[in-house]
């Protein structure tokens, strides 16, 4: 990133101060949709609809906020580039919740519950998220998941509830083509 200290103001110009700026007016907005279970979804998984607020410059989408209640701390945030047609998975975590935000592109997210004490043990859920259905997906520990990009190159954001530790990764993997998984990406 490059910065410059060059002054381009006129020699006799009045210096710019905070008082020269105009405070934004309050914006009338509806309360953000709450994280809700979706019909036929695995126990503990939620999808929060994400709303883009746009004007002639573009749009702003809030991914997480404490405005509507407490959330788990934000301890680690990263962006994932997903090439067209790519598949990431199968993975699960022992301790962390994944919080995946999909706002652009078209993604198929496949979830499989391997928690033996869960009311949805062995349940499969498939979601389509992205531009047409922006959402924040919260995935509990021991829920296996995979993400497939169904469109052009795109990105999604992960905000897991634990910091990634490269010396002790909280991630367990299984190859996408493993025949024991109840879903095939070959269609």
N, C-alpha and C positions, 0 to 999 in steps of 0.2 A: 504494500500500500504506500502511495506517495503522498506526502503532505507538503504544503508550501506556506512560507511565512511572508510571501510577497504582498505588499499592501497596494491595492489598486484604487483606494479612495482619493478624492481630491484633497489637496493640502489643507484647505480651509473647511473641509466637511465636518459636520457635527458627528462625534463618535456614536456608534450604534450602542444602545443600552437595552437591558431587558424590558424597560418600559415602552420601547418602540414596537413591541410585539403585541398582537391581539390574542387574548385567551380564547380557546375554542369554546363554542357554545355547547351546552349539554345536548346530547343526542338522545332522542326518544327511541328506545329499543325495547323490544319484548324480552322477557326473561329468556335466557339461553335454554334450549331444550336440555332436559336432564338425561343423564346416562340411564338408559332403560334396557331391560332385557328384550330381546327380539324373539318373536315366536319361533319355536323350534331351535333355540340356541342352547348351547352347553351351559350348565349351571355355573354362575360366577362370571361369565363373559358378558360384557356390556358394550353397546355401541351408542356413542353420543353423537347426534347429528352435529356437523360443523356448518356454520353459516358464514358466507362471505359477505362483507359489507363493502360495496363498491361505489366508485364515482368515476368521473372521466379520466382519472389517472391510473385506475386499476382497482384492486381489491385488497382487503385485509381480512384474514381469517384467524380468529383466536383459537389456539389449540388446547390450552389449559388455562384456567383461571380459578382463583379462590373466591371470586365475587359471589358465586352461588353456593358456597359451602367449602368444607375442607377437602383437600386432595392429598395424596401421598406426596412427599417432597420431590422436587425436581432435582435429581442428583447426577444425571447423565443424559445428554441429548445428542442424537446423531442423525444425519441424513443418509438414506440408502438410495443409491442409483440402481435402477432396475432396467436393464436393457430389454428391448422388445422381445417378448416370448420367454424371458428368463423365469426360472423357478428357484426360490430360496426355501429351504426346508429339507426335510422334516426336522424340527427342533422342539425341545421343551426346556424349561428352566426349573430348577429345584426350589429356588427361593424368590426370585423376582417376578413381578408382573410386567409384561410388556404393555406399553401404551403406544399403539401404532396409529399415526395420523395420516389419512389418505385424503388429499384435496385435489390432486391432478392425476390424469391418466385413468386407466381402468384396470383394476386389480381383482383377482379372485383369491380370497383367503379361505383356506380349508383348515378346519379345527377338528381335533379328535381327542376325546376325553379318556385318559388312561388312569384316572384316579379311582382306585377300586372302591373307595368309600363314598364316591360321588353319586347323587341321584341320577346323573346322566352318564354314568360309566359306559364306555364303548360307543357313545353317541358321536355322530359326525355332523358338523354344521359347515355350510358353504355360504360365503357372503361375497357380493360384488360391491366394491367401494372405490371411490375416486371422484372424478369430475361430476358424474351424474348423481352420485350419492356420497358426498363428502362425510367422513365420519372418523371419530376417535374410537378405536377398538382396544378394549382392555382385556388382556388374556392372563388368567391366573397361572400359577405354577402347575406343572404336570399336565397342562393342556397342550398337546402336540399341535404344531401349526406349520403351514407352508404358505408362501405368497407367490402367486403367478401374475406376471405382467401380461395382460391380454391385449395391450395396444402398443403404441409407440414408446420409445425410451421415456421414462418417467422417474419420479422420486417419491419416497414416503419418508416420514420422520418417526423415529422411535425415541421414547422418553421413558426407559425402564425405571423401575423403582429402586434398583441397586446399581452401584457403580461397577462397571466391568473391571474385573481383576484378571489380567493376563496370566498370572501365576496360578490362579485357581478359577478358571472360567465356569460360570454358572450356565453352561449350555451343553446339552447332550444332543447328538445328531444321529440320524438314520438316513440312508440314501433314498432319494425320491422314488426310485423304482422298486423299493422293498415290497415283496408280495404280501407281507403281513399287514400293510396299511390298507384301510378300507376305501381308498380313492385312487383312481388312475388319472394322471394328467395327459394321457395319450389321446384324448378325444378332440 
